[in-house]
Amino acid sequence: MRKPKILILGAGYGGLMVATRLQKSLGTNEAEIVLVNKNDYHYETTWLHEASAGTLHHDRVRYDIKDVIDRNKVEFVQGTALEIKAEEKKVILENGEIDYDYLVVALGAEPETFGIKGLKEHAFSIVNVNAARQIREHIEYQFATYNTEVEKKDERLTIVVGGAGFTGIEFLGELANRIPELCKEYDVDYHKVKLICVEAAPMVLPGFDPDLVNYAVSHLEKKGVQFMIGTAIKEATPEGIIVGKGEDEVEEIKAETVVWAAGVRGNSIIENSGIEAMRGRVKVQPDLRAPGHDNLFIIGDCSLIINEEINRPYPPTAQIAMQQGEVCARNLTALIRNKTELETFTPDIKGTVCSLGEDDAIGVAFGKKMVGSKASFMKKMIDNRALYMVGGPSLVLKKGKFNVL
């Protein structure tokens, strides 16, 4: 009798949780499990801002998928998924196709440019390891080049970060720590450097506790960050950006480095496959299945779950993706064993911590507000816990953050 095949697309936080939980809960004779990922490694998306700023080596943010999956139970296929053919129960890859009985879409997000002209062409996005490496090298090149030119171009030392959400603020925190080091290394006058954050919304870190936001802004301003809040990027150009507060008030900011960190959308494979979605995110059923598809689970950045208390979607976080991965694996195990009762997913938000650099952070954990080194310690513990949940103590020892104080 043929074993049912479970196909998992994506080895991010959610996808790896599904794979590692299924390899524990299902026997080899119960199901065939296939994991497809573009790279042969997983990267910690929540650490990419550190690699982009150059405060953490890019190899520290990733680990080999083969180190955490049991290859006797999970087949790994390196490939890029292009389209889901739900009626035919198969996925088209760049170099072939794979059929399935059950499909888990756990693919990561893509930058959302909101149609702003020139962003795709002239701005960087912190989207993966290669992008982080490129941003770091680009910034270092600007500092290295500044003093070699007869006519000094101050825009080489101007860095614009678009967006004051989580990614933008965490990246600014790392940059604020890195810039003095770069100035020393390349003999650049620190006062020539401009670090500007542009945010269209009326506040930094929307939805965060106002006291904590004030702490973060004050901390970053002391380190030289200029905030332009309630200011929209109208266009990105080869010379920098054009911003505006209203229709008439327009200003050009010359900058050799523009990093866009102001929004993500679900993976384009969702829309390419004709699955109903909003900005690439599917409003999933309580059991994490896509409406109208009994054998298709969608978790992580491609899933949309409404927080009933405020009637707004939960933000796509690693914490939620990992929790979805655990529930998804239990529901798949139930289906394989012909059980009809599936578990309902309810996010259990343990807390939220936003890093402001190596030794500072703000956050709420277990109902308590915290700032400074205490919050920074909590952030590192959260990072280590994510490693532990996927790869156990050996992965924590190999990749964990131990400079906790």
C-alpha positions, 0 to 999 in steps of 0.5 A, a space after each residue: 500500500 502506497 504511503 501518503 506523501 507530505 510535501 513541505 515548501 520552505 525551511 524557515 521557522 515554520 517549515 523546519 518545525 513541521 519537518 522536525 516534529 513530523 520526523 518524531 511523530 510519524 514512523 517511516 512506514 506511515 508517511 513519506 516526508 519531503 522538504 523543499 528549500 531554495 538553499 541547503 541551509 536555514 537562516 535566522 531571519 530575525 538575525 539578518 539585521 545584525 549581518 546587514 550592519 556587519 555586527 554579526 558574521 553572516 555565517 553565524 545566522 545560518 545552519 545546514 538543514 541536514 544538521 537538524 533533519 533525520 534524513 532516514 525520515 525526511 527527504 531534502 530537495 534543494 529547489 525553488 518552488 514556482 507554482 502549486 497545481 492544487 487540482 493535480 496535487 503537484 508543485 512545479 519547481 524550477 528544475 522539475 515537479 513533485 507530487 504530494 498528498 498533503 502540502 505545507 506552504 511555509 515559504 518566507 515573505 517578500 518585500 512590499 514596496 507599495 508601488 513606490 517608484 524606484 525602490 526595487 531598483 535603487 534600495 536594498 532589502 534585508 531579505 536573506 543572507 546574500 542580501 545582508 552580505 551585500 548591504 554590509 559590503 556596500 556600506 563598508 565600500 562607501 566608507 572605504 571610498 570616501 577618503 580616496 576621492 579628491 572631491 568628497 561626496 558626503 552622501 557616501 556617508 549618508 544611510 537612509 532606512 525606510 521604515 520604523 517598524 521592528 526590522 528598521 529599528 533593530 537595524 538602526 540599533 546595530 548600525 548606530 553601534 557599527 558606525 563608530 567602528 567604521 569611522 575608526 577603521 577608515 579614518 572618517 570623521 564621525 560627524 560627517 555620517 548621517 543615519 536617517 530613518 524615514 517613516 510614513 506612519 505617525 509613530 515609531 514601532 506602531 502598536 508598541 508600548 509608548 513608554 518603550 517607544 520613547 526609550 528606543 527613540 531617545 536611545 537611538 537619537 543619542 547615538 546619532 539617528 535622525 527620525 523623519 516621522 510622518 514622512 513618506 518616501 515618494 521615490 527612490 533614485 540613483 542619488 537617494 530618495 525623495 520624501 514628502 509630508 504632504 502633496 506639496 512639501 517634497 524634499 530630496 535626500 542624497 544618500 548612497 545607501 537606502 535600505 527598505 525595511 517598511 513592509 513585507 508581503 506573502 510569497 508570490 507563489 500564492 498568487 501565481 497559483 491562483 489561491 485567494 490571498 491579500 498581499 500574498 497572505 491567505 486567511 487560513 481556517 482555524 486548523 491552518 488549512 487554506 479555505 476549500 483545500 483539505 490537504 493544503 496547510 499554509 503557515 508563517 509569512 503566507 498565512 493571515 490570522 486575525 487577532 479578534 481582540 483588535 480585529 487586525 491581523 497578527 504580525 508575521 513573526 517567527 514566534 507565531 510561525 514556530 507555534 503554527 509549525 507545531 500545530 500543523 505537524 500534529 494536524 498532519 499526524 492526525 490526518 495520516 492516522 485517519 482522525 477527523 478532529 483537528 486542532 485549532 491554532 491560537 497564537 500564544 504570544 509570550 512577549 515581544 522584544 525589540 533589540 537596540 543593538 548588542 547590549 540594549 533592547 525594549 520589550 514586554 515579556 510575561 506581562 512585564 515591561 523591560 528595557 536596557 540590558 535586562 531586555 537584551 538578555 531576554 532577546 538573546 534567550 528568545 533567540 537561543 530558545 528558537 534554536 533549541 526548539 528546532 535542533 536541541 542543545 547541540 544547535 544552541 551550543 553551535 550557534 547560540 548567543 552567549 554574550 548575554 550580559 
